[in-house]
Amino acid sequence: MKLTLSIVLASVVIALLLGLPIGVLISGSARANKIARPIMDTMQTMPVFVYLIPALLLFGLGNASAVIATVVYAIVPVIRLTSLGIRQVDKEVVEAAVSFGSTRWQALFKVQIPQALPTIMTGVNQTLMMAMAMVVTCSMIGASGLGMEVLISVNRTEIGRGLLSGTAVVIVAILMDRLTQGWFKRKEENADGRK
């Protein structure tokens, strides 16, 4: 379980560090959005097992390959929903911020991103859930943890062991989902309290 959590958390942190800035960049340019959309569509429709091949070739068997494959698989929702959230911010609100003297960066960080935060957090949540799903698949390239338990139970046709390890994966996913949602709600309540 510790290995599963460490792989998921490392993957999600890397995916967020890369995905959030890419989403912000794409949101500001229609051309970048047109270029990125087919790439992200391809990444989302590609069979999960395909991501294992380059990770396996570059990093060999083990947890490092699992983290890389999981990052590539799980990064798309945070990019897509960050870009969507920022583009959906009301133009009049941004224009008002600029007319009051905000620079482009100030308008982005103090107006657009806070307004888009619910959509961005949905992307973070989806990235987390996709990372949890990929961890089970990554057991095929030697990633340890709950995914390996699922793989062993499938190979040996041990129904009880499979149900137990699958249930453990679901429980971990639900706990991580509730933790991120609780953290976001607490931040929203604190922000409302400061107003």
Secondary structure as the mmCIF struct_conf table of DSSP 4:
data_model
#
loop_
_struct_conf.conf_type_id
_struct_conf.id
_struct_conf.beg_label_comp_id
_struct_conf.beg_label_asym_id
_struct_conf.beg_label_seq_id
_struct_conf.end_label_comp_id
_struct_conf.end_label_asym_id
_struct_conf.end_label_seq_id
HELX_RH_AL_P HELX_RH_AL_P1 LYS A 2 SER A 27
TURN_TY1_P TURN_TY1_P1 GLY A 28 GLY A 28
HELX_RH_AL_P HELX_RH_AL_P2 ALA A 30 THR A 45
BEND BEND1 MET A 46 MET A 46
HELX_RH_3T_P HELX_RH_3T_P1 VAL A 48 TYR A 51
HELX_RH_AL_P HELX_RH_AL_P3 LEU A 52 PHE A 59
BEND BEND2 LEU A 61 GLY A 62
HELX_RH_AL_P HELX_RH_AL_P4 ASN A 63 ARG A 87
TURN_TY1_P TURN_TY1_P2 GLN A 88 GLN A 88
BEND BEND3 VAL A 89 VAL A 89
HELX_RH_AL_P HELX_RH_AL_P5 LYS A 91 SER A 99
TURN_TY1_P TURN_TY1_P3 PHE A 100 GLY A 101
HELX_RH_AL_P HELX_RH_AL_P6 ARG A 104 ALA A 107
HELX_RH_PI_P HELX_RH_PI_P1 LEU A 108 GLN A 112
HELX_RH_AL_P HELX_RH_AL_P7 ILE A 113 THR A 137
HELX_RH_3T_P HELX_RH_3T_P2 CYS A 138 ILE A 141
TURN_TY1_P TURN_TY1_P4 GLY A 142 GLY A 142
BEND BEND4 GLY A 145 GLY A 145
HELX_RH_AL_P HELX_RH_AL_P8 LEU A 146 ARG A 156
TURN_TY1_P TURN_TY1_P5 THR A 157 THR A 157
HELX_RH_AL_P HELX_RH_AL_P9 ILE A 159 ARG A 194
#
